[in-house]
């Protein structure tokens, strides 16, 4: 009989972000017969941990102190998003009212 066991691997990166790999190991009577990665993603200090595997939450809570979160934010400021460029494919018509 082949049974599956969920597995989680967490790599702590230099900037204290977490690279998470989840997967499933398949075994037959104690002998590993296969493995499958189900997801890979990165969490950064301060990210919401809702729904994360218990192992990930424990590591993040131990590592991500308020000082670590602030240092990460200082090193990775929010990008400034420019407003969209005007659509110049159609002429712009403006009504001008004469001044009295």
Secondary structure, DSSP 8 states (H G I E B T S, - for coil): -EEEEEEEEEEE-TTS-EEEEEEEEEEETTEEEEEEEEEEEEE-TT---TT--HHHHHHHHHH--HHHHHHHHHHS------------SS----------
